[in-house]
Amino acid sequence: MSADAPGLIVTANIEDGDGFYDELLHAHEGLDEAASHALNARLVLVLCNHVGDRTVLTDALAVARAASRTEQDA
């Protein structure tokens, strides 16, 4: 857990993470860029609905946004 997001799990927590990553990549095969972005957006919304906790979702947005800023600075 992150001190900045106490309700959010930010360490590896996916059973067979490598297998899921392969499955995610496979789901994008044959899609153009717009369709790939749309798939990602739908997946995010499905998972957000599953989580349901607005505090956790707000924390997740903050963590993801902070990581994006860090990547841009690199």
Backbone as CSV, one residue per row, in Angstrom:
resi,resn,N_x,N_y,N_z,CA_x,CA_y,CA_z,C_x,C_y,C_z
1,MET,0.833,-1.192,0.000,0.000,0.000,0.000,0.870,1.245,0.000
2,SER,0.375,2.240,-0.639,1.077,3.510,-0.702,0.607,4.409,0.437
3,ALA,1.520,5.174,1.001,1.136,6.118,2.043,0.196,7.173,1.481
4,ASP,0.316,7.468,0.188,-0.528,8.473,-0.449,-1.916,7.932,-0.786
5,ALA,-2.057,6.620,-0.808,-3.325,5.999,-1.183,-3.540,4.752,-0.328
6,PRO,-3.896,4.942,0.943,-3.930,3.806,1.867,-4.931,2.711,1.505
7,GLY,-5.970,2.984,0.741,-6.934,1.961,0.369,-6.616,1.274,-0.939
8,LEU,-5.514,1.636,-1.549,-5.187,1.172,-2.888,-3.988,0.225,-2.855
9,ILE,-4.132,-0.940,-3.459,-3.017,-1.886,-3.573,-2.186,-1.466,-4.781
10,VAL,-0.926,-1.108,-4.551,-0.066,-0.642,-5.648,1.109,-1.580,-5.904
11,THR,1.171,-2.686,-5.163,2.193,-3.696,-5.413,1.580,-4.807,-6.264
12,ALA,2.437,-5.625,-6.878,1.945,-6.707,-7.735,0.922,-7.555,-6.983
13,ASN,-0.252,-7.730,-7.592,-1.344,-8.417,-6.906,-2.175,-9.265,-7.870
14,ILE,-1.698,-9.474,-9.081,-2.435,-10.242,-10.081,-1.846,-11.642,-10.147
15,GLU,-2.701,-12.638,-9.927,-2.251,-14.019,-10.076,-1.845,-14.223,-11.532
16,ASP,-0.674,-14.785,-11.765,-0.144,-15.000,-13.111,-0.148,-13.691,-13.913
17,GLY,0.524,-12.690,-13.367,0.577,-11.377,-14.003,1.112,-11.419,-15.430
18,ASP,2.140,-12.244,-15.665,2.693,-12.352,-17.017,1.670,-12.952,-17.975
19,GLY,0.939,-13.949,-17.510,-0.095,-14.560,-18.340,-1.199,-13.578,-18.667
20,PHE,-1.587,-12.759,-17.672,-2.613,-11.752,-17.940,-2.108,-10.710,-18.924
21,TYR,-0.844,-10.306,-18.782,-0.279,-9.321,-19.715,-0.319,-9.862,-21.143
22,ASP,0.033,-11.127,-21.309,-0.062,-11.748,-22.640,-1.486,-11.742,-23.156
23,GLU,-2.441,-12.041,-22.274,-3.858,-12.046,-22.653,-4.315,-10.646,-23.070
24,LEU,-3.853,-9.641,-22.341,-4.186,-8.255,-22.667,-3.623,-7.868,-24.030
25,LEU,-2.368,-8.221,-24.278,-1.773,-7.929,-25.582,-2.536,-8.638,-26.704
26,HIS,-2.905,-9.887,-26.469,-3.647,-10.669,-27.465,-5.000,-10.014,-27.776
27,ALA,-5.644,-9.435,-26.765,-6.936,-8.775,-26.963,-6.824,-7.589,-27.920
28,HIS,-5.626,-7.026,-28.032,-5.406,-5.855,-28.893,-4.971,-6.228,-30.311
29,GLU,-4.674,-7.503,-30.529,-4.198,-7.917,-31.848,-5.238,-7.615,-32.919
30,GLY,-4.774,-7.034,-34.025,-5.640,-6.742,-35.158,-6.434,-5.457,-35.032
31,LEU,-6.311,-4.769,-33.911,-7.039,-3.517,-33.724,-6.184,-2.343,-34.184
32,ASP,-6.817,-1.352,-34.794,-6.076,-0.136,-35.093,-5.948,0.675,-33.803
33,GLU,-5.233,1.778,-33.862,-4.953,2.547,-32.651,-6.231,3.019,-31.960
34,ALA,-7.189,3.516,-32.726,-8.436,4.008,-32.130,-9.210,2.883,-31.446
35,ALA,-9.288,1.727,-32.078,-10.002,0.589,-31.494,-9.272,0.077,-30.255
36,SER,-7.949,0.128,-30.277,-7.153,-0.293,-29.123,-7.395,0.636,-27.936
37,HIS,-7.423,1.942,-28.198,-7.721,2.907,-27.128,-9.132,2.701,-26.599
38,ALA,-10.077,2.418,-27.479,-11.460,2.190,-27.058,-11.559,0.939,-26.187
39,LEU,-10.831,-0.124,-26.551,-10.807,-1.337,-25.736,-10.268,-1.030,-24.345
40,ASN,-9.170,-0.285,-24.287,-8.605,0.083,-22.983,-9.596,0.893,-22.160
41,ALA,-10.281,1.833,-22.785,-11.252,2.658,-22.064,-12.400,1.806,-21.525
42,ARG,-12.899,0.883,-22.344,-13.980,0.010,-21.871,-13.504,-0.868,-20.717
43,LEU,-12.285,-1.394,-20.821,-11.740,-2.229,-19.759,-11.615,-1.433,-18.464
44,VAL,-11.113,-0.218,-18.555,-10.984,0.634,-17.373,-12.351,0.858,-16.736
45,LEU,-13.356,1.173,-17.540,-14.683,1.429,-16.987,-15.301,0.189,-16.360
46,VAL,-15.107,-0.969,-16.978,-15.614,-2.220,-16.402,-14.954,-2.473,-15.047
47,LEU,-13.638,-2.308,-14.992,-12.925,-2.551,-13.745,-13.265,-1.506,-12.680
48,CYS,-13.430,-0.257,-13.078,-13.837,0.786,-12.126,-15.210,0.462,-11.542
49,ASN,-16.120,0.019,-12.386,-17.440,-0.353,-11.897,-17.330,-1.515,-10.912
50,HIS,-16.455,-2.467,-11.202,-16.268,-3.605,-10.312,-15.727,-3.154,-8.948
51,VAL,-14.751,-2.252,-8.965,-14.176,-1.743,-7.713,-15.252,-0.978,-6.943
52,GLY,-15.886,-0.027,-7.606,-17.025,0.681,-7.035,-16.722,1.712,-5.960
53,ASP,-15.630,1.630,-5.290,-15.298,2.525,-4.181,-14.668,3.798,-4.735
54,ARG,-15.402,4.917,-4.612,-14.930,6.179,-5.201,-13.608,6.644,-4.606
55,THR,-13.375,6.395,-3.336,-12.103,6.804,-2.731,-10.953,6.041,-3.369
56,VAL,-11.112,4.748,-3.531,-10.078,3.934,-4.164,-9.878,4.379,-5.607
57,LEU,-10.957,4.649,-6.326,-10.842,5.078,-7.719,-10.147,6.440,-7.821
58,THR,-10.468,7.355,-6.930,-9.809,8.666,-6.920,-8.321,8.516,-6.623
59,ASP,-7.993,7.653,-5.655,-6.585,7.391,-5.345,-5.871,6.774,-6.552
60,ALA,-6.537,5.854,-7.237,-5.943,5.212,-8.411,-5.658,6.234,-9.507
61,LEU,-6.589,7.144,-9.728,-6.359,8.205,-10.716,-5.137,9.041,-10.343
62,ALA,-5.016,9.382,-9.073,-3.886,10.199,-8.627,-2.563,9.459,-8.809
63,VAL,-2.532,8.171,-8.452,-1.307,7.380,-8.605,-0.936,7.252,-10.080
64,ALA,-1.930,6.969,-10.930,-1.671,6.826,-12.370,-1.203,8.147,-12.975
65,ARG,-1.828,9.228,-12.577,-1.446,10.538,-13.106,-0.028,10.903,-12.666
66,ALA,0.306,10.628,-11.409,1.650,10.924,-10.911,2.689,10.103,-11.669
67,ALA,2.368,8.849,-11.986,3.294,8.013,-12.759,3.467,8.574,-14.156
68,SER,2.395,9.111,-14.740,2.500,9.710,-16.079,3.414,10.935,-16.039
69,ARG,3.309,11.731,-15.011,4.177,12.908,-14.890,5.632,12.484,-14.740
70,THR,5.877,11.444,-13.953,7.235,10.950,-13.737,7.835,10.449,-15.048
71,GLU,7.036,9.740,-15.852,7.508,9.235,-17.139,7.840,10.375,-18.089
72,GLN,7.060,11.460,-18.059,7.318,12.598,-18.935,8.598,13.313,-18.538
73,ASP,8.898,13.325,-17.248,10.102,13.997,-16.758,11.367,13.213,-17.056
74,ALA,11.223,11.905,-17.304,12.395,11.045,-17.513,13.033,11.265,-18.858
